Amino acid sequence: MSKLKIFNFISLFVIMYLVINMLLMKDVIQDGHPTLRKRAKEVELPLSNEDFNTLKSMMELVVNSQNDELAEKYMLRPSVGLAAPQINISKKMFCIVAPDEKTGQLFQFAVVNPKIISYSEEKTYLSGGEGCLSVDEEITGLVKRAKRIKAKVNIVDLETKEITEGIIKLSGFPGIVFQHEYDHLLGILFVDKMEETINDISALEFGEIEKDS
Ligand SMILES: [Zn+2]
């Protein structure tokens, strides 16, 4: 075989490997699946290669889903977050790619073993409702969330596998997404909490970016 042929052969395998390992919508389990109702288990640290690679693929799915071209190519529903139980892995880890509604600053991170340690009394909700990749696309619902939260997290660097332990404060949209993903680790879906109308608190208005998570 010529060098070029060998090279093509190898690239074909690399591409096949990448496609096979890429998470797609078919990998996201749907409401009714028992894993979505379990309390997820703590992730063992230091992080195993398997968990690290899972987190990387989860992040890739969310990032790709926000790219119109890739979303169309791989038929991905736009999303702003994904928790491991949604791909049938009952472990405490999730990733988020969500902009701040006021500044546009992007909050993109992967965490393991997060713990929300405080919730503001002040509540808010997404005016257009929440959605979820594990719930039928047609269903959205209004869910009361804390306006601000404080959480203890282990943030995973998806390049180096390095873990940074710390406390983060989130408010507004990224805070809502965090609470939505955190619920997945407790076996809770937004449909369990949704209300028909919410009158007593002010909504978070958020043009186009109300995506599923
Ligand atoms: Zn969800």
Residues whose N, C-alpha, C, O or C-beta is under 5 A from the ligand:
A	BS01	ZN	G131 C132 L133 S213
